[in-house]
Amino acid sequence: MEHEPMDDVNEDVEEDSNDNDEEDSMDSDNADEKGDQNSESKVYLPGKPLNSGEELVVDKTAYRMLHHAQSGAPCLSFDIILDDLGNNREDYPLSMYLVAGTQAAKAHVNNILVMKMKNLCSIKDDSEDESDDDESDSEDNKNTPVMTVAPIKHQGCVNRLRYTKVADATLAASWSELGRVHIWNLEEQLKALDNDELLHAYRKRCEKGDGVIKPLFTFKGHLSEGYGLDWCPTDIGTLASGDCKGNIHIWHLNNNSGWHVDQRPYNSHAPHSVEDLQWSPNEKHVLASCSVDKSIKIWDTRVSPQAASMLTASGTHTADINVISWNRKENQFLISGGDDGLICVWDLRQFGLNGSSPLAVFKQHTSPVTTVEWHPEEATVFASGGADDQIAQWDLSVEADQSEEVENNELKALPPQLLFIHQGQTDIKELHWHPQCPGVIISTAHSGFNIFRTISV
């Protein structure tokens, strides 16, 4: 289908048959325990087993917006495409553009999906719609969230995908499980998403196999597949890609001859896999990497690969470090998440050749942390997600209130910096804050996408 309706997440959560519409809802971590003899609402913490007759029910009052979408095969990596609809958008319904890569069971049916989501209404809008019995069918359709997709055939599963803008062109880099990194131009697909006739013609052409879309450039120099991939925000057209053999290659865009990839890898992680890469937000020659070797390294790409590893942090994570994120507002701070379930907050000024200690360590996640990202505007706020099916929002500026008494010992044990726990997805892989829609998070998992904004951020 060219236009696919999106369902709200809360429509997939079944309420206990003993509940009624007037019952009070849960706390700010988005789920209740229900079903005891008095139908009393309780706070639910992830990992706690449910008793007989208890079910988790989403609390709409904890969200400003909450939707989900399906893409067929799961998309385990995606990015947000900046648009011309304006910054600091808080008026609903919202529209947004994404690019994602599928990981289908059959390698030959994978796609890059260029997507437009529109009519993303707020919770308040939804309740108003439900209360208006006289609303026309056309008005109902107008307020129904819709996802439109323009696909590009992709050889192999997409391990990771990242977007950038070069001059007037919208580009994406994709890491294939076949060990290749591709660069794609998304301009045709974005134009089709804004024009029904163009989209219909585009999809018909794709179905017939006519005019197969080819990447602008493909690098086959990696010795294995990989996951590390990041565009430099301060040096347009510069890309870093890291593979499972521990090799990192730096790409540069030459206006006359296209991309040049340095064949000399940065490889002090070798033979351990490079799991994630992050360019410095303000220094175009500085790159961070994390690895299965349980370390984070800071590189100076002006120096030869043999001497480019400047700083190393290790010794805190006890298992693979899967993801890192560089603070866009306070550039000395970095966060990391690992297979040990730890989230570590690092001050780069304390990095040393012999390792360093993080500023803070959080152990909220009970399974591997698969995604972390700082808020694009709030320097102390970040979000994390993991294989334990929860997304957590954090604020490092919050301190424990010693005067406040908490009767529930389980709640008392939670770190005060933990703002919110979002659930409802299975095996979360990646999340991003929307830089143009304050507080909005998009997350992808084996069970599909969630698009939400909580009352906490």
Secondary structure, 3 states (H helix, E strand, C coil): CCEEECECHHHHCCCCCCCCCCCCCCCCCCCEECCCCCCCCEECCCCCCCCCCCCCCCCHHHEEEEEEECCCCCEEEEEEECCCCCCCCCCCCEEEEEEEEECCCCHHHCEEEEEEEEEECCHHHHHHHHHCCCCCHHHHHHCCCEEEEEEEECCCCEEEEEEEEECCEEEEEEEECCCCEEEEECHHHHHHHCCHHHHHHHHHHHHHCCCCCCCCEEECCCCCCEEEEEECCCCCCCEEEEECCCCEEEEEEECCCEEEECCCCECCCCCCCEEEEEECCCCCCEEEEEECCCEEEEEECCCCHHHCEEEEEECCCCCCEEEEEECCCCCCEEEEEECCCCEEEEEHHHCECCCCCCCEEECCCCCCEEEEEECCCCCCEEEEEECCCCEEEEECCCCCCCCCCCCCHHHHCCCCCEEEEECCCCCEEEEEECCCCCCCEEEEECCEEEEEEECCC
